[in-house]
Amino acid sequence: MNYAFVSFSCPDADLLTVLRMAQQYGYSGFEARCDCGHRHGIELDITPEQIIDIKTAFQASGVKLQCISVSCRYSNPVTVQANITETIAYIRLAQALEVPFIRIFCGYIPEGAGREETRTLIVESLRSLAASAAQAGVVLAVETHDDWSDPLEMAAIMSAVNHPSIGVVWDIMHTYRTGKTSMEEAYRILQPWIHHVHIHDGSLDPDTLVFLPIGTGDIDHKEALRILIQHKYTGFLSGEWLDWEPASLHLPREIEAMRGYEKELLTE
């Protein structure tokens, strides 16, 4: 399987340090979280010269810039147009950097609004962005998150948008912990649209999201891997660990746990 990690693991690391860590610990991809003050330098305001330098650094390292992760969301009528405009800017950045995916959100249902009207706004927004994404060769991948962690809710949005440039980031924690759906069922529902997968372990405590080492929490990563291997998934599994322990501790440990599960599954 292909493994990446999100820059939340190492927010203070510059790009060359990020790439050295990826090489050292065995990750073949990187997911850059933008507009969060991370030091990787992949942001909307970079110059054409910086774009060339970033692409050169990734090519030399053998690590793939697999995804740009952004905060754009489309559930609030007050802010939706600004988010659409920002998304188009990120599409241009992804095209320039030759990044295949942009992770986005649907967004929370605003206070006083209904799910159906909010879904309609999200669908209309994603449809309006689809042509720009397609022209740039980029897929906008919506994470199973916030009020749309239930795979059936996300599938309803994807079915309504019905465009190959709009897909899903399957966060295996959110569909299980918040969406209350088994790994098998979540994958079955979302499979037509999955382009990218987020991994991280934790507890099922509904009030506090605490990250735990893979294999010590309530999220069955071995089962998720079994499903992905069975269905010949060829994308990346990206470790998303926010404000946690030092990267030098969890990056090697988490990929070792996942590789261990792979070995077990391939010998069963």
C-alpha positions in Angstrom: 0.0 0.0 0.0 1.0 3.6 -0.5 1.4 5.7 2.6 1.5 9.5 3.1 1.2 11.8 6.1 -0.5 15.2 6.5 1.7 18.2 7.5 -0.1 18.4 10.8 2.4 15.8 11.9 5.3 18.2 11.4 3.9 21.8 11.2 7.3 23.4 12.0 9.3 21.4 9.4 10.3 23.0 6.1 9.8 21.1 2.9 13.2 19.6 2.7 12.9 18.3 6.2 9.5 16.9 5.4 10.9 15.0 2.4 13.8 13.7 4.4 11.4 12.3 7.0 9.2 10.7 4.4 12.3 9.0 2.9 13.7 7.9 6.2 10.4 6.4 7.5 9.2 4.9 4.3 6.4 7.2 3.2 6.0 7.6 -0.5 3.5 10.6 -0.3 2.8 13.8 1.4 -0.4 15.8 2.0 0.1 19.5 2.5 -2.3 21.2 4.8 -2.6 24.8 3.5 -3.4 28.1 5.2 -2.5 26.8 8.7 0.9 28.3 9.2 2.8 25.1 8.4 6.3 25.7 7.2 6.2 23.5 4.1 5.6 26.6 2.0 2.9 25.2 -0.2 0.4 28.1 -0.2 -1.7 30.2 -2.6 0.7 33.1 -2.6 3.8 31.2 -3.9 5.6 32.5 -6.9 6.2 30.6 -10.2 9.8 30.2 -9.2 8.8 28.7 -5.9 6.4 26.3 -7.8 9.4 25.1 -9.9 11.5 24.6 -6.7 8.8 22.7 -5.0 8.2 20.4 -8.0 11.9 19.8 -8.3 12.3 18.9 -4.6 9.5 16.3 -4.8 10.9 14.8 -8.0 14.4 14.6 -6.6 13.1 12.9 -3.4 10.9 10.3 -5.0 8.1 11.4 -2.7 4.8 12.4 -4.3 2.8 15.5 -3.4 -0.4 13.6 -3.4 -2.9 16.0 -2.0 -3.4 19.6 -1.0 -5.7 19.8 2.1 -7.8 22.9 2.5 -10.6 24.3 4.7 -13.0 25.2 1.9 -16.6 24.3 2.7 -20.0 25.0 1.1 -22.8 24.6 3.6 -23.3 28.2 4.7 -25.0 30.6 2.2 -23.3 33.6 3.8 -19.8 32.3 3.1 -20.3 29.9 0.2 -19.3 32.2 -2.6 -16.0 33.2 -0.9 -15.2 29.5 -0.4 -16.0 28.7 -4.1 -13.6 31.5 -5.2 -10.9 30.2 -2.8 -11.4 26.7 -4.1 -10.8 27.8 -7.7 -7.6 29.4 -6.6 -6.5 26.1 -5.0 -7.4 24.3 -8.2 -5.0 26.5 -10.1 -2.3 25.9 -7.5 -2.9 22.1 -7.7 -2.7 22.2 -11.5 0.6 24.2 -11.4 2.1 21.7 -8.9 0.6 18.7 -10.7 -1.2 17.6 -7.5 -4.1 15.1 -8.3 -6.4 15.8 -5.3 -7.6 18.7 -3.2 -9.2 17.7 0.1 -12.2 19.8 0.9 -15.2 19.7 3.3 -19.0 19.9 3.0 -19.2 22.0 6.2 -21.5 22.0 9.2 -25.2 22.6 8.8 -25.8 26.2 9.9 -27.9 26.9 13.0 -31.5 27.1 12.0 -31.0 25.5 8.6 -32.2 22.0 7.5 -30.2 19.1 6.2 -32.0 19.0 2.9 -31.6 22.7 2.0 -27.9 22.5 3.1 -27.4 19.4 1.0 -28.8 21.3 -2.0 -26.4 24.2 -1.5 -23.4 21.8 -1.2 -24.4 19.9 -4.3 -24.9 23.1 -6.3 -21.5 24.4 -5.1 -19.7 21.3 -6.1 -21.4 21.2 -9.4 -20.3 24.7 -10.1 -16.6 23.7 -9.3 -16.6 20.5 -11.3 -15.8 22.0 -14.7 -12.8 24.0 -13.4 -11.5 20.9 -11.6 -11.9 18.7 -14.7 -10.1 21.3 -16.9 -7.2 21.4 -14.5 -7.0 17.6 -14.2 -7.8 17.8 -10.4 -10.3 15.9 -8.3 -12.0 17.7 -5.5 -12.2 15.0 -2.8 -14.7 15.7 0.0 -13.8 14.3 3.4 -16.3 12.2 5.3 -16.4 14.8 8.1 -18.5 17.2 10.2 -22.3 16.7 9.5 -21.6 14.4 6.6 -19.6 11.5 8.2 -22.5 9.1 7.6 -21.5 7.4 4.3 -25.1 7.4 3.2 -25.2 11.2 3.5 -22.0 11.6 1.6 -23.2 9.1 -1.1 -26.3 11.2 -1.5 -24.2 14.3 -2.3 -21.9 12.4 -4.6 -24.9 10.8 -6.5 -26.5 14.2 -6.9 -23.3 15.9 -8.1 -22.5 12.9 -10.4 -19.2 14.2 -11.8 -15.8 12.3 -12.1 -13.9 15.4 -10.8 -15.8 15.3 -7.5 -14.9 12.4 -5.2 -14.4 11.4 -1.6 -11.7 11.2 1.1 -12.7 8.3 3.2 -11.7 9.1 6.8 -12.1 5.6 8.4 -12.3 7.1 11.9 -15.1 9.5 11.1 -17.4 7.1 9.3 -17.1 4.6 12.2 -16.9 7.0 15.2 -19.3 9.7 14.1 -21.1 8.0 11.1 -21.8 4.9 13.1 -21.1 2.6 10.2 -18.9 -0.5 10.0 -15.8 -0.5 7.8 -17.3 -2.9 5.4 -20.5 -1.0 5.0 -18.8 2.4 4.7 -16.5 1.1 2.0 -19.4 -0.5 0.1 -21.4 2.7 0.1 -18.5 5.1 -0.8 -16.4 2.9 -3.0 -17.5 4.5 -6.4 -16.1 7.8 -5.2 -13.1 7.0 -3.0 -9.8 8.7 -4.2 -7.9 9.1 -0.9 -8.0 7.6 2.6 -7.3 9.2 6.0 -6.0 7.0 8.8 -5.6 7.6 12.5 -6.6 5.7 15.6 -8.5 7.0 18.7 -11.3 6.3 21.1 -15.1 6.3 20.5 -15.6 9.0 23.2 -18.1 11.3 21.5 -16.9 14.4 23.5 -13.2 14.2 23.0 -11.1 13.3 20.0 -7.9 11.8 21.3 -5.3 10.3 18.9 -3.9 6.9 19.9 -1.2 4.7 18.3 -2.7 2.5 15.6 -3.8 -0.8 17.1 -4.4 0.6 20.6 -7.7 2.5 19.9 -11.1 1.6 18.7 -10.6 2.1 15.0 -9.9 -1.2 13.3 -7.2 -0.4 10.8 -6.5 -4.0 10.0 -10.1 -4.5 8.8 -9.9 -1.3 6.7 -6.7 -2.6 5.1 -8.3 -6.0 4.5 -11.1 -4.3 2.6 -8.8 -2.0 0.6 -6.5 -4.9 -0.4 -9.4 -7.1 -1.3 -10.7 -4.4 -3.6 -7.3 -3.6 -5.1 -7.2 0.1 -3.9 -4.2 1.8 -5.5 -4.4 5.2 -3.9 -2.8 6.6 -0.7 -3.5 6.0 2.9 -2.6 9.3 4.6 -1.9 9.6 8.3 -3.7 12.6 9.7 -2.4 13.4 13.2 -3.1 16.9 14.5 -1.1 18.6 17.3 0.1 15.2 18.6 3.5 14.0 19.7 6.8 14.7 17.8 6.8 13.3 14.2 10.0 11.3 15.0 7.9 9.2 17.4 4.7 8.5 15.5 5.7 8.6 11.8 7.9 5.5 12.0 5.6 3.7 14.6 2.3 4.2 12.7 3.6 3.0 9.3 5.3 0.0 11.0 1.9 -0.9 12.5 0.2 -0.6 9.0 3.0 -2.6 7.3 2.6 -5.3 10.0 -1.1 -5.6 9.3 -0.3 -5.9 5.6 2.0 -8.8 6.2 -0.5 -10.5 8.4 -3.3 -10.1 5.8 -1.2 -11.3 3.0 -0.3 -14.5 4.8 -3.8 -15.4 6.1 
